[in-house]
Amino acid sequence: MIPTLYGRQRAAEALAALIATTSALLLGTMPAFGLDLERPELREFMAELRTNDGFDAQYLETVFAGVESKQGIIDAMTRPAEKVKPWFEYRAIFLTPRRISSGIDFFREHETHLRQIAAKTGVPPEIITAIIGVETFYGTRTGGYRAVDALATLAFDYPPRSKFFRSELRQLFLLARDEQLDVSQLTGSYAGALGPPQFIPSSYRNFAVDGNDDGRRDLLSDWDDIFASVANYFVVHNWQPAQPVAVRAQLKADTSRGDAVNELVMRDTVESLRRQGVEFSTDLPAKAPAMLITLAGEEGPEHWVGFQNFYTITRYNRSPMYALAVFQLSEAIAAGIRKTDAAP
């Protein structure tokens, strides 16, 4: 018997949960080694924290004496879902009945604050909800790695991006000092992202805002700050209120464009894509920026045109599949809200 769409989604959800649980168990058993405090690059890093940022030498020695480099973190970094799964499998992780219904419940629980933030910023409440839904299943899966372990592992034992993660490790120490947090107790993803919105330390320091005027920016447990900060991130990255995110497209048989390479740059416009044989519907003006995205659907290539707001979502996570999953989850949540609002 051919399974229903609901059945396939439930099966995909169950499989994803099983894989996540199994992976967590396996990663937890992988080798972990204390950092060698005499490593030249680590000594140089600690010296920079002392000289440039004013950190106490004994404090740094104490923190790093407890830091572990974990092979599981490196393994996870090399195989994120955005890189190893086709779109139709990636989508099945996030567009499930449970994640949609949980998103509607989460929206209702926080509706007043979400709508207040949306009114101030122009970022729709369902988009904010979907970001948190994709990132951490509405704050329930924020990651169990110590952030200092994750970032130190990637800073000193993952050469492809050591420069970036060394900078983020510094930002973690500065963040802990700014917000009066214990740097050794902060936990998050294998990449050092923190809290329900999964801000990396530099994003936390640069884009987090105090959403309830209590004098703190708490992205670990304060939903007012979390919602306001996600919206602020979008505003800073040029979110356009009341404009579309993306639309499905078709390519003419004689199109000059061919398959897109999914470069996340806004070099095209609505007009230029249409000239290249891309067919889609939008009320945006001809000169509006646009990009063609081609993804692997279950029945063949899927073509989408993303607009400025699609590009803005990719600033949160530089993946077209991520942006499309956020958009589609937000639409499903919004549809569920409208349905319950219309019910007698």
Secondary structure, 3 states (H helix, E strand, C coil): CCCCHHHHHHHHHHHHHHHHHHHHHHHHCCCEEECCCCCHHHHHHHHHHHHHHCCCHHHHHHHHHCCEEEHHHHHHHCCCHHHHCCHHHHHHHHCCHHHHHHHHHHHHHCHHHHHHHHHHHCCCHHHHHHHHHHHHCCCCCCCCEEHHHHHHHHHHHCHHHHHHHHHHHHHHHHHHHHCCCCCCCCEECCCCCECCCCECHHHHHHHCCCCCCCCCCCCCCCHHHHHHHHHHHHHHCCCCCCCCCEEEEEECCCCCCCCCCCCCCCCEEHHHHHHCCEECCCCCCCCCEEEEEEEEECCEEEEEEECHHHHHHHHHCCCHHHHHHHHHHHHHHHHHHHHHHHCC
